[in-house]
Amino acid sequence: MLESVGLGGDGDEVIAIENAFARFGVDVPVEDAPNWVTVGDVWSSLCRALPKAPYQPDAFLRFCTALAYETAVDPKKVDENTRLLV
């Protein structure tokens, strides 16, 4: 498990989260944003917006791949407890 996705809080987190939601064709639920600390927090928001997501093969890995693109961390090492910011 990674401690952090490595986002710096300098705007890269906005791009990363937009990429993750876009990967699934879902609008970012900005009202949830104040509660996002971990990857699991963002994943939960996606699952509320797209209830089928948890049942799609490799959905979490695809989500993590899109989320981690900005920082180039290994998405296979990301789990729900991984923090978004450094």
Secondary structure as GFF3:
##gff-version 3
##sequence-region A 1 86
A	DSSP	beta_strand	4	7	.	.	.	ID=ss1
A	DSSP	alpha_helix	12	22	.	.	.	ID=ss2
A	DSSP	three_ten_helix	30	35	.	.	.	ID=ss3
A	DSSP	alpha_helix	39	49	.	.	.	ID=ss4
A	DSSP	three_ten_helix	53	55	.	.	.	ID=ss5
A	DSSP	alpha_helix	59	68	.	.	.	ID=ss6
A	DSSP	three_ten_helix	75	77	.	.	.	ID=ss7
A	DSSP	beta_strand	83	85	.	.	.	ID=ss8
###
